[in-house]
Every structure is written in structure tokens, then in C-alpha cells.
Amino acid sequence: MRPKNTDSQARRRKSALWGAASSGVMRLAAAAVLLWLRASLDPAGFLSKLLLVAVVLDLGSIPLIWVSLQTRLKEIQGGEEDAAAQY
């Protein structure tokens, strides 16, 4: 039987992974919707360019989600929360 500490860490790791994955999927879906909206506009128009900038920014945030996930997983593995919970 695993100690309670490892069960808690496994649960936090799973939660962090689900959060990052769902956030990434939502960003991709939002980018797809923005591109769909952009396709119905005049390609030379201001709003079309604005939507393209929004898509680029939206997709650009996805790698940051995974960097944040790696940091979070290191925190969980290091037991920082467990140590802080003792005080």
C-alpha cells in the first residue's frame, strides 16, 4: 500500500495534467473559431487583421501552458506543498 503522501501527489499530478490539457484544447478551439470568423471577413480589413493577431496570441500561449505544467510537476514531485502543509 502506498503512503498517503504519494496518493496525494499522484492526485495533484493528474489534476495538473488535466488542467493543462483542457486549457490547451480550449485555446485550440478558440483559435479555430477565430479563424472561422476571420474567413468570413474581407481579408484586407482591419477586423480580419485583428482576429489574426488574436489567433497568434492565443496559439502562442499554448507553449507557456506546458512550461507552467513542467514547473508545477516539479513542485509536486519536490513535495513543497506537503512540507508547507505541515506548518
PDB file of N, CA, C and O in Angstrom:
ATOM      1  N   MET A   1       0.849  -1.189   0.000  1.00  0.00           N
ATOM      2  CA  MET A   1       0.000   0.000   0.000  1.00  0.00           C
ATOM      3  C   MET A   1       0.889   1.246   0.000  1.00  0.00           C
ATOM      4  O   MET A   1       1.866   1.335   0.743  1.00  0.00           O
ATOM      5  N   ARG A   2       0.520   2.206  -0.857  1.00  0.00           N
ATOM      6  CA  ARG A   2       1.302   3.427  -0.960  1.00  0.00           C
ATOM      7  C   ARG A   2       0.978   4.362   0.203  1.00  0.00           C
ATOM      8  O   ARG A   2      -0.147   4.380   0.702  1.00  0.00           O
ATOM      9  N   PRO A   3       1.963   5.128   0.621  1.00  0.00           N
ATOM     10  CA  PRO A   3       1.686   6.112   1.670  1.00  0.00           C
ATOM     11  C   PRO A   3       0.712   7.174   1.175  1.00  0.00           C
ATOM     12  O   PRO A   3       0.567   7.400  -0.026  1.00  0.00           O
ATOM     13  N   LYS A   4       0.058   7.810   2.121  1.00  0.00           N
ATOM     14  CA  LYS A   4      -0.934   8.832   1.788  1.00  0.00           C
ATOM     15  C   LYS A   4      -0.301   9.982   1.004  1.00  0.00           C
ATOM     16  O   LYS A   4      -0.936  10.561   0.123  1.00  0.00           O
ATOM     17  N   ASN A   5       0.939  10.309   1.325  1.00  0.00           N
ATOM     18  CA  ASN A   5       1.648  11.397   0.662  1.00  0.00           C
ATOM     19  C   ASN A   5       1.752  11.158  -0.839  1.00  0.00           C
ATOM     20  O   ASN A   5       1.541  12.082  -1.625  1.00  0.00           O
ATOM     21  N   THR A   6       2.074   9.929  -1.251  1.00  0.00           N
ATOM     22  CA  THR A   6       2.224   9.632  -2.681  1.00  0.00           C
ATOM     23  C   THR A   6       0.874   9.643  -3.373  1.00  0.00           C
ATOM     24  O   THR A   6       0.778  10.070  -4.523  1.00  0.00           O
ATOM     25  N   ASP A   7      -0.169   9.184  -2.702  1.00  0.00           N
ATOM     26  CA  ASP A   7      -1.510   9.245  -3.291  1.00  0.00           C
ATOM     27  C   ASP A   7      -1.912  10.691  -3.538  1.00  0.00           C
ATOM     28  O   ASP A   7      -2.491  11.019  -4.574  1.00  0.00           O
ATOM     29  N   SER A   8      -1.603  11.538  -2.586  1.00  0.00           N
ATOM     30  CA  SER A   8      -1.929  12.956  -2.725  1.00  0.00           C
ATOM     31  C   SER A   8      -1.139  13.570  -3.882  1.00  0.00           C
ATOM     32  O   SER A   8      -1.681  14.360  -4.655  1.00  0.00           O
ATOM     33  N   GLN A   9       0.136  13.208  -4.000  1.00  0.00           N
ATOM     34  CA  GLN A   9       0.952  13.728  -5.099  1.00  0.00           C
ATOM     35  C   GLN A   9       0.443  13.222  -6.445  1.00  0.00           C
ATOM     36  O   GLN A   9       0.408  13.977  -7.417  1.00  0.00           O
ATOM     37  N   ALA A  10       0.054  11.968  -6.510  1.00  0.00           N
ATOM     38  CA  ALA A  10      -0.470  11.413  -7.761  1.00  0.00           C
ATOM     39  C   ALA A  10      -1.754  12.135  -8.167  1.00  0.00           C
ATOM     40  O   ALA A  10      -1.971  12.420  -9.345  1.00  0.00           O
ATOM     41  N   ARG A  11      -2.585  12.421  -7.195  1.00  0.00           N
ATOM     42  CA  ARG A  11      -3.841  13.127  -7.476  1.00  0.00           C
ATOM     43  C   ARG A  11      -3.555  14.548  -7.975  1.00  0.00           C
ATOM     44  O   ARG A  11      -4.205  15.029  -8.903  1.00  0.00           O
ATOM     45  N   ARG A  12      -2.579  15.212  -7.352  1.00  0.00           N
ATOM     46  CA  ARG A  12      -2.231  16.580  -7.794  1.00  0.00           C
ATOM     47  C   ARG A  12      -1.597  16.564  -9.180  1.00  0.00           C
ATOM     48  O   ARG A  12      -1.866  17.453  -9.988  1.00  0.00           O
ATOM     49  N   ARG A  13      -0.752  15.562  -9.471  1.00  0.00           N
ATOM     50  CA  ARG A  13      -0.156  15.450 -10.815  1.00  0.00           C
ATOM     51  C   ARG A  13      -1.235  15.248 -11.867  1.00  0.00           C
ATOM     52  O   ARG A  13      -1.218  15.883 -12.922  1.00  0.00           O
ATOM     53  N   LYS A  14      -2.176  14.357 -11.568  1.00  0.00           N
ATOM     54  CA  LYS A  14      -3.266  14.077 -12.512  1.00  0.00           C
ATOM     55  C   LYS A  14      -4.103  15.340 -12.747  1.00  0.00           C
ATOM     56  O   LYS A  14      -4.484  15.642 -13.878  1.00  0.00           O
ATOM     57  N   SER A  15      -4.375  16.054 -11.687  1.00  0.00           N
ATOM     58  CA  SER A  15      -5.159  17.285 -11.798  1.00  0.00           C
ATOM     59  C   SER A  15      -4.414  18.337 -12.624  1.00  0.00           C
ATOM     60  O   SER A  15      -5.024  19.029 -13.439  1.00  0.00           O
ATOM     61  N   ALA A  16      -3.109  18.460 -12.420  1.00  0.00           N
ATOM     62  CA  ALA A  16      -2.308  19.428 -13.185  1.00  0.00           C
ATOM     63  C   ALA A  16      -2.292  19.058 -14.666  1.00  0.00           C
ATOM     64  O   ALA A  16      -2.403  19.931 -15.526  1.00  0.00           O
ATOM     65  N   LEU A  17      -2.153  17.764 -14.965  1.00  0.00           N
ATOM     66  CA  LEU A  17      -2.150  17.316 -16.359  1.00  0.00           C
ATOM     67  C   LEU A  17      -3.485  17.579 -17.034  1.00  0.00           C
ATOM     68  O   LEU A  17      -3.527  18.066 -18.164  1.00  0.00           O
ATOM     69  N   TRP A  18      -4.575  17.261 -16.349  1.00  0.00           N
ATOM     70  CA  TRP A  18      -5.900  17.513 -16.914  1.00  0.00           C
ATOM     71  C   TRP A  18      -6.129  19.002 -17.134  1.00  0.00           C
ATOM     72  O   TRP A  18      -6.698  19.402 -18.149  1.00  0.00           O
ATOM     73  N   GLY A  19      -5.694  19.810 -16.199  1.00  0.00           N
ATOM     74  CA  GLY A  19      -5.860  21.253 -16.337  1.00  0.00           C
ATOM     75  C   GLY A  19      -5.109  21.809 -17.532  1.00  0.00           C
ATOM     76  O   GLY A  19      -5.645  22.617 -18.290  1.00  0.00           O
ATOM     77  N   ALA A  20      -3.864  21.373 -17.699  1.00  0.00           N
ATOM     78  CA  ALA A  20      -3.061  21.850 -18.833  1.00  0.00           C
ATOM     79  C   ALA A  20      -3.628  21.356 -20.157  1.00  0.00           C
ATOM     80  O   ALA A  20      -3.694  22.107 -21.130  1.00  0.00           O
ATOM     81  N   ALA A  21      -4.036  20.091 -20.187  1.00  0.00           N
ATOM     82  CA  ALA A  21      -4.591  19.537 -21.432  1.00  0.00           C
ATOM     83  C   ALA A  21      -5.895  20.228 -21.810  1.00  0.00           C
ATOM     84  O   ALA A  21      -6.100  20.579 -22.972  1.00  0.00           O
ATOM     85  N   SER A  22      -6.774  20.423 -20.837  1.00  0.00           N
ATOM     86  CA  SER A  22      -8.058  21.071 -21.154  1.00  0.00           C
ATOM     87  C   SER A  22      -7.852  22.529 -21.551  1.00  0.00           C
ATOM     88  O   SER A  22      -8.550  23.040 -22.426  1.00  0.00           O
ATOM     89  N   SER A  23      -6.909  23.190 -20.919  1.00  0.00           N
ATOM     90  CA  SER A  23      -6.623  24.574 -21.289  1.00  0.00           C
ATOM     91  C   SER A  23      -6.068  24.647 -22.711  1.00  0.00           C
ATOM     92  O   SER A  23      -6.442  25.532 -23.481  1.00  0.00           O
ATOM     93  N   GLY A  24      -5.187  23.727 -23.055  1.00  0.00           N
ATOM     94  CA  GLY A  24      -4.639  23.691 -24.410  1.00  0.00           C
ATOM     95  C   GLY A  24      -5.710  23.426 -25.452  1.00  0.00           C
ATOM     96  O   GLY A  24      -5.728  24.057 -26.509  1.00  0.00           O
ATOM     97  N   VAL A  25      -6.598  22.498 -25.154  1.00  0.00           N
ATOM     98  CA  VAL A  25      -7.687  22.174 -26.086  1.00  0.00           C
ATOM     99  C   VAL A  25      -8.618  23.375 -26.252  1.00  0.00           C
ATOM    100  O   VAL A  25      -9.060  23.673 -27.362  1.00  0.00           O
ATOM    101  N   MET A  26      -8.911  24.055 -25.163  1.00  0.00           N
ATOM    102  CA  MET A  26      -9.785  25.233 -25.250  1.00  0.00           C
ATOM    103  C   MET A  26      -9.129  26.347 -26.066  1.00  0.00           C
ATOM    104  O   MET A  26      -9.803  27.035 -26.832  1.00  0.00           O
ATOM    105  N   ARG A  27      -7.825  26.523 -25.905  1.00  0.00           N
ATOM    106  CA  ARG A  27      -7.115  27.536 -26.703  1.00  0.00           C
ATOM    107  C   ARG A  27      -7.158  27.180 -28.183  1.00  0.00           C
ATOM    108  O   ARG A  27      -7.370  28.051 -29.027  1.00  0.00           O
ATOM    109  N   LEU A  28      -6.958  25.906 -28.499  1.00  0.00           N
ATOM    110  CA  LEU A  28      -7.027  25.472 -29.903  1.00  0.00           C
ATOM    111  C   LEU A  28      -8.430  25.677 -30.468  1.00  0.00           C
ATOM    112  O   LEU A  28      -8.585  26.111 -31.609  1.00  0.00           O
ATOM    113  N   ALA A  29      -9.445  25.368 -29.673  1.00  0.00           N
ATOM    114  CA  ALA A  29     -10.831  25.561 -30.122  1.00  0.00           C
ATOM    115  C   ALA A  29     -11.122  27.046 -30.348  1.00  0.00           C
ATOM    116  O   ALA A  29     -11.764  27.415 -31.332  1.00  0.00           O
ATOM    117  N   ALA A  30     -10.650  27.889 -29.441  1.00  0.00           N
ATOM    118  CA  ALA A  30     -10.864  29.329 -29.604  1.00  0.00           C
ATOM    119  C   ALA A  30     -10.164  29.843 -30.863  1.00  0.00           C
ATOM    120  O   ALA A  30     -10.717  30.669 -31.589  1.00  0.00           O
ATOM    121  N   ALA A  31      -8.957  29.360 -31.120  1.00  0.00           N
ATOM    122  CA  ALA A  31      -8.233  29.768 -32.325  1.00  0.00           C
ATOM    123  C   ALA A  31      -8.980  29.314 -33.572  1.00  0.00           C
ATOM    124  O   ALA A  31      -9.046  30.051 -34.557  1.00  0.00           O
ATOM    125  N   ALA A  32      -9.541  28.110 -33.541  1.00  0.00           N
ATOM    126  CA  ALA A  32     -10.302  27.605 -34.688  1.00  0.00           C
ATOM    127  C   ALA A  32     -11.531  28.474 -34.942  1.00  0.00           C
ATOM    128  O   ALA A  32     -11.853  28.779 -36.090  1.00  0.00           O
ATOM    129  N   VAL A  33     -12.209  28.867 -33.880  1.00  0.00           N
ATOM    130  CA  VAL A  33     -13.401  29.724 -34.030  1.00  0.00           C
ATOM    131  C   VAL A  33     -13.004  31.085 -34.591  1.00  0.00           C
ATOM    132  O   VAL A  33     -13.676  31.624 -35.470  1.00  0.00           O
ATOM    133  N   LEU A  34     -11.909  31.633 -34.076  1.00  0.00           N
ATOM    134  CA  LEU A  34     -11.451  32.934 -34.576  1.00  0.00           C
ATOM    135  C   LEU A  34     -11.052  32.860 -36.052  1.00  0.00           C
ATOM    136  O   LEU A  34     -11.343  33.775 -36.823  1.00  0.00           O
ATOM    137  N   LEU A  35     -10.390  31.779 -36.439  1.00  0.00           N
ATOM    138  CA  LEU A  35     -10.034  31.608 -37.849  1.00  0.00           C
ATOM    139  C   LEU A  35     -11.273  31.435 -38.727  1.00  0.00           C
ATOM    140  O   LEU A  35     -11.316  31.920 -39.857  1.00  0.00           O
ATOM    141  N   TRP A  36     -12.262  30.751 -38.203  1.00  0.00           N
ATOM    142  CA  TRP A  36     -13.521  30.574 -38.941  1.00  0.00           C
ATOM    143  C   TRP A  36     -14.205  31.925 -39.134  1.00  0.00           C
ATOM    144  O   TRP A  36     -14.706  32.231 -40.216  1.00  0.00           O
ATOM    145  N   LEU A  37     -14.219  32.731 -38.067  1.00  0.00           N
ATOM    146  CA  LEU A  37     -14.814  34.067 -38.177  1.00  0.00           C
ATOM    147  C   LEU A  37     -14.020  34.927 -39.161  1.00  0.00           C
ATOM    148  O   LEU A  37     -14.595  35.674 -39.953  1.00  0.00           O
ATOM    149  N   ARG A  38     -12.716  34.813 -39.102  1.00  0.00           N
ATOM    150  CA  ARG A  38     -11.859  35.604 -39.991  1.00  0.00           C
ATOM    151  C   ARG A  38     -12.094  35.248 -41.455  1.00  0.00           C
ATOM    152  O   ARG A  38     -12.023  36.119 -42.321  1.00  0.00           O
ATOM    153  N   ALA A  39     -12.371  33.984 -41.737  1.00  0.00           N
ATOM    154  CA  ALA A  39     -12.584  33.537 -43.115  1.00  0.00           C
ATOM    155  C   ALA A  39     -13.815  34.199 -43.737  1.00  0.00           C
ATOM    156  O   ALA A  39     -13.895  34.331 -44.958  1.00  0.00           O
ATOM    157  N   SER A  40     -14.756  34.606 -42.921  1.00  0.00           N
ATOM    158  CA  SER A  40     -15.977  35.215 -43.457  1.00  0.00           C
ATOM    159  C   SER A  40     -15.834  36.726 -43.649  1.00  0.00           C
ATOM    160  O   SER A  40     -16.769  37.385 -44.102  1.00  0.00           O
ATOM    161  N   LEU A  41     -14.676  37.270 -43.308  1.00  0.00           N
ATOM    162  CA  LEU A  41     -14.465  38.716 -43.427  1.00  0.00           C
ATOM    163  C   LEU A  41     -13.594  39.041 -44.643  1.00  0.00           C
ATOM    164  O   LEU A  41     -12.997  38.162 -45.264  1.00  0.00           O
ATOM    165  N   ASP A  42     -13.547  40.322 -44.953  1.00  0.00           N
ATOM    166  CA  ASP A  42     -12.658  40.812 -46.006  1.00  0.00           C
ATOM    167  C   ASP A  42     -11.216  40.643 -45.530  1.00  0.00           C
ATOM    168  O   ASP A  42     -10.856  41.192 -44.488  1.00  0.00           O
ATOM    169  N   PRO A  43     -10.377  39.898 -46.265  1.00  0.00           N
ATOM    170  CA  PRO A  43      -9.014  39.616 -45.800  1.00  0.00           C
ATOM    171  C   PRO A  43      -8.145  40.866 -45.596  1.00  0.00           C
ATOM    172  O   PRO A  43      -7.184  40.833 -44.826  1.00  0.00           O
ATOM    173  N   ALA A  44      -8.478  41.951 -46.275  1.00  0.00           N
ATOM    174  CA  ALA A  44      -7.669  43.166 -46.147  1.00  0.00           C
ATOM    175  C   ALA A  44      -8.192  44.090 -45.052  1.00  0.00           C
ATOM    176  O   ALA A  44      -7.577  45.118 -44.770  1.00  0.00           O
ATOM    177  N   GLY A  45      -9.304  43.745 -44.439  1.00  0.00           N
ATOM    178  CA  GLY A  45      -9.914  44.627 -43.450  1.00  0.00           C
ATOM    179  C   GLY A  45      -9.201  44.617 -42.105  1.00  0.00           C
ATOM    180  O   GLY A  45      -8.448  43.699 -41.781  1.00  0.00           O
ATOM    181  N   PHE A  46      -9.463  45.673 -41.329  1.00  0.00           N
ATOM    182  CA  PHE A  46      -8.847  45.813 -40.005  1.00  0.00           C
ATOM    183  C   PHE A  46      -9.282  44.699 -39.062  1.00  0.00           C
ATOM    184  O   PHE A  46      -8.453  44.142 -38.342  1.00  0.00           O
ATOM    185  N   LEU A  47     -10.564  44.367 -39.058  1.00  0.00           N
ATOM    186  CA  LEU A  47     -11.062  43.336 -38.147  1.00  0.00           C
ATOM    187  C   LEU A  47     -10.442  41.978 -38.457  1.00  0.00           C
ATOM    188  O   LEU A  47     -10.163  41.203 -37.543  1.00  0.00           O
ATOM    189  N   SER A  48     -10.230  41.688 -39.710  1.00  0.00           N
ATOM    190  CA  SER A  48      -9.590  40.437 -40.108  1.00  0.00           C
ATOM    191  C   SER A  48      -8.171  40.358 -39.566  1.00  0.00           C
ATOM    192  O   SER A  48      -7.747  39.311 -39.077  1.00  0.00           O
ATOM    193  N   LYS A  49      -7.436  41.462 -39.653  1.00  0.00           N
ATOM    194  CA  LYS A  49      -6.076  41.505 -39.125  1.00  0.00           C
ATOM    195  C   LYS A  49      -6.068  41.405 -37.602  1.00  0.00           C
ATOM    196  O   LYS A  49      -5.192  40.768 -37.016  1.00  0.00           O
ATOM    197  N   LEU A  50      -7.032  42.028 -36.982  1.00  0.00           N
ATOM    198  CA  LEU A  50      -7.147  41.963 -35.527  1.00  0.00           C
ATOM    199  C   LEU A  50      -7.425  40.530 -35.061  1.00  0.00           C
ATOM    200  O   LEU A  50      -6.858  40.071 -34.070  1.00  0.00           O
ATOM    201  N   LEU A  51      -8.295  39.836 -35.782  1.00  0.00           N
ATOM    202  CA  LEU A  51      -8.575  38.444 -35.440  1.00  0.00           C
ATOM    203  C   LEU A  51      -7.343  37.566 -35.642  1.00  0.00           C
ATOM    204  O   LEU A  51      -7.117  36.630 -34.876  1.00  0.00           O
ATOM    205  N   LEU A  52      -6.554  37.858 -36.658  1.00  0.00           N
ATOM    206  CA  LEU A  52      -5.331  37.097 -36.887  1.00  0.00           C
ATOM    207  C   LEU A  52      -4.337  37.308 -35.739  1.00  0.00           C
ATOM    208  O   LEU A  52      -3.682  36.363 -35.300  1.00  0.00           O
ATOM    209  N   VAL A  53      -4.229  38.528 -35.266  1.00  0.00           N
ATOM    210  CA  VAL A  53      -3.359  38.811 -34.115  1.00  0.00           C
ATOM    211  C   VAL A  53      -3.863  38.047 -32.889  1.00  0.00           C
ATOM    212  O   VAL A  53      -3.071  37.484 -32.134  1.00  0.00           O
ATOM    213  N   ALA A  54      -5.174  38.032 -32.696  1.00  0.00           N
ATOM    214  CA  ALA A  54      -5.751  37.298 -31.557  1.00  0.00           C
ATOM    215  C   ALA A  54      -5.458  35.803 -31.656  1.00  0.00           C
ATOM    216  O   ALA A  54      -5.188  35.157 -30.644  1.00  0.00           O
ATOM    217  N   VAL A  55      -5.510  35.256 -32.858  1.00  0.00           N
ATOM    218  CA  VAL A  55      -5.207  33.832 -33.062  1.00  0.00           C
ATOM    219  C   VAL A  55      -3.742  33.549 -32.725  1.00  0.00           C
ATOM    220  O   VAL A  55      -3.431  32.573 -32.042  1.00  0.00           O
ATOM    221  N   VAL A  56      -2.860  34.402 -33.205  1.00  0.00           N
ATOM    222  CA  VAL A  56      -1.427  34.210 -32.947  1.00  0.00           C
ATOM    223  C   VAL A  56      -1.133  34.285 -31.449  1.00  0.00           C
ATOM    224  O   VAL A  56      -0.387  33.460 -30.920  1.00  0.00           O
ATOM    225  N   LEU A  57      -1.711  35.257 -30.774  1.00  0.00           N
ATOM    226  CA  LEU A  57      -1.515  35.370 -29.325  1.00  0.00           C
ATOM    227  C   LEU A  57      -2.095  34.166 -28.582  1.00  0.00           C
ATOM    228  O   LEU A  57      -1.498  33.664 -27.630  1.00  0.00           O
ATOM    229  N   ASP A  58      -3.253  33.718 -29.026  1.00  0.00           N
ATOM    230  CA  ASP A  58      -3.901  32.567 -28.406  1.00  0.00           C
ATOM    231  C   ASP A  58      -3.054  31.315 -28.569  1.00  0.00           C
ATOM    232  O   ASP A  58      -2.843  30.578 -27.606  1.00  0.00           O
ATOM    233  N   LEU A  59      -2.572  31.070 -29.773  1.00  0.00           N
ATOM    234  CA  LEU A  59      -1.739  29.894 -30.016  1.00  0.00           C
ATOM    235  C   LEU A  59      -0.359  30.038 -29.367  1.00  0.00           C
ATOM    236  O   LEU A  59       0.258  29.043 -28.986  1.00  0.00           O
ATOM    237  N   GLY A  60       0.114  31.254 -29.247  1.00  0.00           N
ATOM    238  CA  GLY A  60       1.405  31.499 -28.613  1.00  0.00           C
ATOM    239  C   GLY A  60       1.406  31.219 -27.124  1.00  0.00           C
ATOM    240  O   GLY A  60       2.462  31.015 -26.525  1.00  0.00           O
ATOM    241  N   SER A  61       0.233  31.209 -26.527  1.00  0.00           N
ATOM    242  CA  SER A  61       0.163  30.938 -25.089  1.00  0.00           C
ATOM    243  C   SER A  61       0.199  29.439 -24.776  1.00  0.00           C
ATOM    244  O   SER A  61       0.410  29.060 -23.624  1.00  0.00           O
ATOM    245  N   ILE A  62      -0.001  28.595 -25.768  1.00  0.00           N
ATOM    246  CA  ILE A  62      -0.019  27.147 -25.521  1.00  0.00           C
ATOM    247  C   ILE A  62       1.337  26.631 -25.016  1.00  0.00           C
ATOM    248  O   ILE A  62       1.359  25.869 -24.049  1.00  0.00           O
ATOM    249  N   PRO A  63       2.455  27.009 -25.621  1.00  0.00           N
ATOM    250  CA  PRO A  63       3.725  26.531 -25.050  1.00  0.00           C
ATOM    251  C   PRO A  63       3.941  26.992 -23.608  1.00  0.00           C
ATOM    252  O   PRO A  63       4.558  26.282 -22.815  1.00  0.00           O
ATOM    253  N   LEU A  64       3.440  28.171 -23.272  1.00  0.00           N
ATOM    254  CA  LEU A  64       3.575  28.660 -21.904  1.00  0.00           C
ATOM    255  C   LEU A  64       2.790  27.797 -20.920  1.00  0.00           C
ATOM    256  O   LEU A  64       3.193  27.632 -19.768  1.00  0.00           O
ATOM    257  N   ILE A  65       1.675  27.252 -21.378  1.00  0.00           N
ATOM    258  CA  ILE A  65       0.891  26.340 -20.535  1.00  0.00           C
ATOM    259  C   ILE A  65       1.736  25.127 -20.180  1.00  0.00           C
ATOM    260  O   ILE A  65       1.734  24.687 -19.030  1.00  0.00           O
ATOM    261  N   TRP A  66       2.460  24.581 -21.157  1.00  0.00           N
ATOM    262  CA  TRP A  66       3.259  23.374 -20.916  1.00  0.00           C
ATOM    263  C   TRP A  66       4.490  23.676 -20.084  1.00  0.00           C
ATOM    264  O   TRP A  66       4.925  22.828 -19.305  1.00  0.00           O
ATOM    265  N   VAL A  67       5.065  24.867 -20.229  1.00  0.00           N
ATOM    266  CA  VAL A  67       6.182  25.270 -19.362  1.00  0.00           C
ATOM    267  C   VAL A  67       5.689  25.372 -17.929  1.00  0.00           C
ATOM    268  O   VAL A  67       6.351  24.919 -16.995  1.00  0.00           O
ATOM    269  N   SER A  68       4.526  25.968 -17.769  1.00  0.00           N
ATOM    270  CA  SER A  68       3.929  26.083 -16.437  1.00  0.00           C
ATOM    271  C   SER A  68       3.614  24.707 -15.852  1.00  0.00           C
ATOM    272  O   SER A  68       3.786  24.488 -14.653  1.00  0.00           O
ATOM    273  N   LEU A  69       3.158  23.790 -16.686  1.00  0.00           N
ATOM    274  CA  LEU A  69       2.871  22.433 -16.224  1.00  0.00           C
ATOM    275  C   LEU A  69       4.150  21.759 -15.734  1.00  0.00           C
ATOM    276  O   LEU A  69       4.140  21.108 -14.690  1.00  0.00           O
ATOM    277  N   GLN A  70       5.247  21.906 -16.470  1.00  0.00           N
ATOM    278  CA  GLN A  70       6.506  21.299 -16.039  1.00  0.00           C
ATOM    279  C   GLN A  70       6.950  21.846 -14.684  1.00  0.00           C
ATOM    280  O   GLN A  70       7.412  21.094 -13.826  1.00  0.00           O
ATOM    281  N   THR A  71       6.809  23.142 -14.499  1.00  0.00           N
ATOM    282  CA  THR A  71       7.151  23.759 -13.220  1.00  0.00           C
ATOM    283  C   THR A  71       6.271  23.206 -12.113  1.00  0.00           C
ATOM    284  O   THR A  71       6.752  22.889 -11.025  1.00  0.00           O
ATOM    285  N   ARG A  72       4.995  23.092 -12.390  1.00  0.00           N
ATOM    286  CA  ARG A  72       4.045  22.570 -11.397  1.00  0.00           C
ATOM    287  C   ARG A  72       4.364  21.126 -11.034  1.00  0.00           C
ATOM    288  O   ARG A  72       4.305  20.754  -9.862  1.00  0.00           O
ATOM    289  N   LEU A  73       4.699  20.315 -12.022  1.00  0.00           N
ATOM    290  CA  LEU A  73       5.028  18.919 -11.747  1.00  0.00           C
ATOM    291  C   LEU A  73       6.303  18.804 -10.911  1.00  0.00           C
ATOM    292  O   LEU A  73       6.405  17.918 -10.063  1.00  0.00           O
ATOM    293  N   LYS A  74       7.270  19.686 -11.141  1.00  0.00           N
ATOM    294  CA  LYS A  74       8.484  19.688 -10.322  1.00  0.00           C
ATOM    295  C   LYS A  74       8.162  20.066  -8.883  1.00  0.00           C
ATOM    296  O   LYS A  74       8.721  19.495  -7.946  1.00  0.00           O
ATOM    297  N   GLU A  75       7.254  21.035  -8.707  1.00  0.00           N
ATOM    298  CA  GLU A  75       6.847  21.427  -7.359  1.00  0.00           C
ATOM    299  C   GLU A  75       6.173  20.265  -6.636  1.00  0.00           C
ATOM    300  O   GLU A  75       6.437  20.015  -5.460  1.00  0.00           O
ATOM    301  N   ILE A  76       5.315  19.570  -7.342  1.00  0.00           N
ATOM    302  CA  ILE A  76       4.608  18.443  -6.743  1.00  0.00           C
ATOM    303  C   ILE A  76       5.597  17.339  -6.377  1.00  0.00           C
ATOM    304  O   ILE A  76       5.540  16.779  -5.283  1.00  0.00           O
ATOM    305  N   GLN A  77       6.504  17.035  -7.307  1.00  0.00           N
ATOM    306  CA  GLN A  77       7.474  15.974  -7.061  1.00  0.00           C
ATOM    307  C   GLN A  77       8.413  16.342  -5.912  1.00  0.00           C
ATOM    308  O   GLN A  77       8.819  15.472  -5.143  1.00  0.00           O
ATOM    309  N   GLY A  78       8.754  17.605  -5.794  1.00  0.00           N
ATOM    310  CA  GLY A  78       9.647  18.055  -4.729  1.00  0.00           C
ATOM    311  C   GLY A  78       8.994  18.052  -3.360  1.00  0.00           C
ATOM    312  O   GLY A  78       9.683  18.165  -2.346  1.00  0.00           O
ATOM    313  N   GLY A  79       7.690  17.928  -3.314  1.00  0.00           N
ATOM    314  CA  GLY A  79       6.985  17.881  -2.036  1.00  0.00           C
ATOM    315  C   GLY A  79       6.855  19.219  -1.345  1.00  0.00           C
ATOM    316  O   GLY A  79       6.679  19.274  -0.128  1.00  0.00           O
ATOM    317  N   GLU A  80       6.940  20.304  -2.104  1.00  0.00           N
ATOM    318  CA  GLU A  80       6.862  21.632  -1.496  1.00  0.00           C
ATOM    319  C   GLU A  80       5.524  21.874  -0.811  1.00  0.00           C
ATOM    320  O   GLU A  80       5.480  22.463   0.269  1.00  0.00           O
ATOM    321  N   GLU A  81       4.451  21.432  -1.416  1.00  0.00           N
ATOM    322  CA  GLU A  81       3.128  21.607  -0.801  1.00  0.00           C
ATOM    323  C   GLU A  81       2.992  20.774   0.460  1.00  0.00           C
ATOM    324  O   GLU A  81       2.421  21.218   1.455  1.00  0.00           O
ATOM    325  N   ASP A  82       3.525  19.561   0.405  1.00  0.00           N
ATOM    326  CA  ASP A  82       3.456  18.688   1.573  1.00  0.00           C
ATOM    327  C   ASP A  82       4.218  19.288   2.746  1.00  0.00           C
ATOM    328  O   ASP A  82       3.758  19.232   3.886  1.00  0.00           O
ATOM    329  N   ALA A  83       5.384  19.863   2.463  1.00  0.00           N
ATOM    330  CA  ALA A  83       6.173  20.475   3.518  1.00  0.00           C
ATOM    331  C   ALA A  83       5.466  21.714   4.075  1.00  0.00           C
ATOM    332  O   ALA A  83       5.479  21.955   5.282  1.00  0.00           O
ATOM    333  N   ALA A  84       4.858  22.486   3.193  1.00  0.00           N
ATOM    334  CA  ALA A  84       4.157  23.689   3.636  1.00  0.00           C
ATOM    335  C   ALA A  84       2.895  23.343   4.433  1.00  0.00           C
ATOM    336  O   ALA A  84       2.489  24.097   5.318  1.00  0.00           O
ATOM    337  N   ALA A  85       2.289  22.218   4.118  1.00  0.00           N
ATOM    338  CA  ALA A  85       1.056  21.809   4.819  1.00  0.00           C
ATOM    339  C   ALA A  85       1.326  21.414   6.261  1.00  0.00           C
ATOM    340  O   ALA A  85       0.405  21.395   7.078  1.00  0.00           O
ATOM    341  N   GLN A  86       2.564  21.100   6.584  1.00  0.00           N
ATOM    342  CA  GLN A  86       2.884  20.703   7.949  1.00  0.00           C
ATOM    343  C   GLN A  86       2.929  21.888   8.906  1.00  0.00           C
ATOM    344  O   GLN A  86       2.923  21.709  10.124  1.00  0.00           O
ATOM    345  N   TYR A  87       2.976  23.099   8.354  1.00  0.00           N
ATOM    346  CA  TYR A  87       3.081  24.277   9.217  1.00  0.00           C
ATOM    347  C   TYR A  87       1.795  24.996   9.373  1.00  0.00           C
ATOM    348  O   TYR A  87       1.733  26.007  10.072  1.00  0.00           O
TER     349      TYR A  87
END
